[in-house]
Amino acid sequence: MDALFEMTRQYAIDRIAFGRPIGSFQAIKHQLADLSLTLESSKAIAVAAVRAVQDRTPDAGEIASMAKAWVGDAGIDIAQGCFQVFAGIGYTWEHDLHLFLRRMTMNGLLFGQSDWHRERICRIQGV
């Protein structure tokens, strides 16, 4: 997610439209700010999950599921937001953007999709 966001941020700086970088347009600034917030919150919950597992806290599994549920959804949201910043070029096979989305989707299949982890948290809580 970091690499995808950085690639998108750099594209917004490098891509010129109407005589100026597209990153200077308010809509792109807001999109990148939202993506950055999602990315940073994903990092924070991932760090919390790692610390819980390292400290062997009793609820480490539940915290890990919370992190996976959040990061799984956030990754897809970030990828979709990056597609919007890249616009048409991002949707072509020649661009690597689709590889990030495919990887995040596959990670969901390999490590449990967000819905499964949310259901697991509900079972743990007895809901």
Protein Blocks (a to p, Z undefined) as FASTA:
>chain_A
ZZmmmmmmmmmmmpcgehiafklpmklmmmmmmmmmmmmmmmmmmmmmmmmmmnopaklm
mmmmmmmmmmmmmmmmmmmmmmmmnmmmlmpmkbmklmmmmmmmmmmmmnopfklmmmmm
mmmnoZZ
